[in-house]
Amino acid sequence: MSETTEARVLRVLRQYAEHLNPGWVRGFKFLGVETLEVEASGAIIRDAYGRDYLDFACGPAVFIVGHRHPRVVEAARRELDRMPLSVRIMPNESMGELAELLAEVTPGDLQYVFFCNSGAEANEGALKLARAATGRPGVVATIGAFHGKTLGALSVSGREQYRTPFAPLLPGVVHVPFGDAAALAAALTPQTGAVILEPIQGENGVVVPPDGYLRAVRALCDRAGALLILDEVQTGMGRTGTMWACEREGAVPDILTASKGLGGGIAPVGAFIARPHLWTTLTQHPYMHTTTFGNRLGWAASIATIRVIQEEGLLPRATAIGDRLMAGLRTAAAASPGVVTGVRGRGCLVGVEFADPDVAFLVLAGMVQRRVLAFHGINRPEVIRFAPPLVATDAQVDRAVTAFSEALVEAQGLLGEMAAAAEARTTT
């Protein structure tokens, strides 16, 4: 007898509880996603029961051109049929073409590329390159930053809850407030080899810095002889309406890191891209920094993804989606003064901040019950983060806003009922 859908779901949840992480299962139950993701296309995910979900979380921020974009799938399929992984001894076309394409679409004179498999790995490589190029061990990072959870990337990330259990971390790292150029200037010393930051802090709740901040940071780094590493893992690949968020201010980093959307939602791809004079150490010692996998399939998908963004008008579309989404969310939030404290973002990266993180989680769960997916900020759980694909339709944006509005009203009603019940228990 074939397994029923319910039995299949229960079996997988048991496997998660017994062999992956029981904490994840508690989260699934809270959100009401005791089901299985089965297939996806564009902005829609279908579960094991045949129900459609609108994906405005995207991984988070991975499915930049939606799930299974036909051009990206076809590029990956061609490589899969030929040779999906490189032997790493012979050159191959997809790696060379993608490296040249990234040099073309990144700002300034960024030219040399190292490919890896994740944003954390890209940031680790960028930190190593900065130290090798400058000979200086010091790094200035920002409070609330998120650069990954490997040891070096965690050292420059800014939430103590994730850092403390693994101390001592990389020495010589100083954290300053994000968006505060004066604080950064005060932290720079002759031992500072690099400054690393995100153009917009994603996991910290979509924090947008003041205008001119990136230009000021660039000038401070030049004055101090420190390298500027911009982590565009989440903000890059068109998510904020320009191919890279730093382009809005014309701030060119010495090293730029990318991942998430770079693989087009088909394969994990990471990269760091640097200015030519920084590559001397790696030119002299090509195997000083390496990674095992040569992901031909992922590189082919990345090439197709960049071409889709360029040729299908997705940069202005990202701006239009963001404007419509933020306008709708602000209208919904205005009906709940004091509950929502802010709606902010740029393009397809939007955050809604709540006064109480518990309310944020209730609203997030309420949205999931209405089959609309978003994410909370890893470093700031009181923020719900929207990262819709650049191919989302106006109707899908409106659906997300409606789900948010209804979930917000529902959460407030639930909290009111809980407060009334608590008061009744106190008075009896």
Secondary structure, 3 states (H helix, E strand, C coil): CCCCHHHHHHHHHHHHHHHCCHHHHHHHHHHCCCCCEEEEEECEEEECCCCEEEECCHHHHCCCCCECCHHHHHHHHHHHHHCCCECCCCCCHHHHHHHHHHHHHCCCCCCEEEEECCHHHHHHHHHHHHHHHHCCCEEEEECCCCCCCCHHHHHCCCCHHHHHHHCCCCCCEEEECCCCHHHHHHHCCCCEEEEEECCCECCCCCECCCCCHHHHHHHHHHHHCCEEEEECCCCCCCCCCCCCHHHHHCCCCCEEEECHHHHCCCCCCEEEEECHHHHHHHHHCCCCCCCCCECHHHHHHHHHHHHHHHHCCHHHHHHHHHHHHHHHHHHHHHCCECCEEEEEEECCEEEEEECCHHHHHHHHHHHHHCCEECEECCCCCCEEEECCCCCCCHHHHHHHHHHHHHHHHHHHHHHHHHHHHHHHHHHC
